[in-house]
Amino acid sequence: MGSSTTVKGVSAEAALFGEWAYCLALEQAFGIEAPPRARAIRVILAELSRIAAHLGRLSVIAQAAGSGPAFHFMLRERERVFDLCELVTGSRRSPAFLRVGGVRDDVTEGFLERLAELCHRLQRGVLEYNELLTYNEAFVRRVAGRAVITEAMVRRHGITGIPARLFDRGADLRWKGAPGYDLIRQEEDPQPEARGARGDLHQRFVMRLQEILQSVGILQE
């Protein structure tokens, strides 16, 4: 359900999804159901982890394309996401917070208020990144038509994450009965236009921006 990045400087992203998969496997095996509040906390932490992972990858793309300001802005917001994760779990990257049947603890005082504030910042941030890069001709020339991942490649090699979700809504496990997401309204799947080839780096860049907004919407709900 999450995304993972292993590029230089951005590693061990979205570790919480590994915890979640382990807990779900045991819960399904033994017929255990986490209480609603615990499921909601899991979803909140999962979407924060997804946002942090997307910002990490986007920052690498921005740096490689020569946009220093966007690179620093993205890392700035990513650190704020980690601050919020640390407020709840005590860790920025490897929370060890989920437990079979629930979570280790409730959210801390002031967390929800800071979460709402972060959501507003992220919405403004995505607009900044969009204005700085998405249709900037210098950026488009560097990424459009590059590193194309086709639908055939996705199917042949079992590729997951953003490349798979570009071609198949069913690749997003959040809308296939993932515990905790059953109470969330299903959003329309982001389908950005490619400025170069279908499935190119530019399209994946735009989809990550759109998925950040989608995650913000889930958090606000």
Rosetta blueprint (number, residue, H / E / L):
1 M L
2 G L
3 S L
4 S L
5 T L
6 T L
7 V L
8 K L
9 G L
10 V L
11 S L
12 A L
13 E L
14 A L
15 A L
16 L H
17 F H
18 G H
19 E H
20 W H
21 A H
22 Y H
23 C H
24 L H
25 A H
26 L H
27 E H
28 Q H
29 A H
30 F H
31 G L
32 I L
33 E L
34 A L
35 P L
36 P H
37 R H
38 A H
39 R H
40 A H
41 I H
42 R H
43 V H
44 I H
45 L H
46 A H
47 E H
48 L H
49 S H
50 R H
51 I H
52 A H
53 A H
54 H H
55 L H
56 G H
57 R H
58 L H
59 S H
60 V H
61 I H
62 A H
63 Q H
64 A H
65 A L
66 G L
67 S L
68 G H
69 P H
70 A H
71 F H
72 H H
73 F H
74 M H
75 L H
76 R H
77 E H
78 R H
79 E H
80 R H
81 V H
82 F H
83 D H
84 L H
85 C H
86 E H
87 L H
88 V H
89 T H
90 G L
91 S L
92 R L
93 R L
94 S L
95 P L
96 A L
97 F L
98 L E
99 R E
100 V L
101 G L
102 G E
103 V E
104 R L
105 D L
106 D L
107 V L
108 T L
109 E L
110 G L
111 F H
112 L H
113 E H
114 R H
115 L H
116 A H
117 E H
118 L H
119 C H
120 H H
121 R H
122 L H
123 Q H
124 R H
125 G H
126 V H
127 L H
128 E H
129 Y H
130 N H
131 E H
132 L H
133 L H
134 T H
135 Y L
136 N L
137 E H
138 A H
139 F H
140 V H
141 R H
142 R H
143 V H
144 A L
145 G L
146 R L
147 A L
148 V L
149 I L
150 T L
151 E H
152 A H
153 M H
154 V H
155 R H
156 R H
157 H H
158 G L
159 I L
160 T L
161 G L
162 I H
163 P H
164 A H
165 R H
166 L H
167 F H
168 D L
169 R H
170 G H
171 A H
172 D L
173 L H
174 R H
175 W H
176 K L
177 G L
178 A L
179 P L
180 G L
181 Y H
182 D H
183 L H
184 I L
185 R L
186 Q L
187 E L
188 E L
189 D L
190 P L
191 Q L
192 P L
193 E L
194 A L
195 R L
196 G L
197 A L
198 R L
199 G L
200 D L
201 L H
202 H H
203 Q H
204 R H
205 F H
206 V H
207 M H
208 R H
209 L H
210 Q H
211 E H
212 I H
213 L H
214 Q H
215 S H
216 V H
217 G H
218 I H
219 L H
220 Q H
221 E L
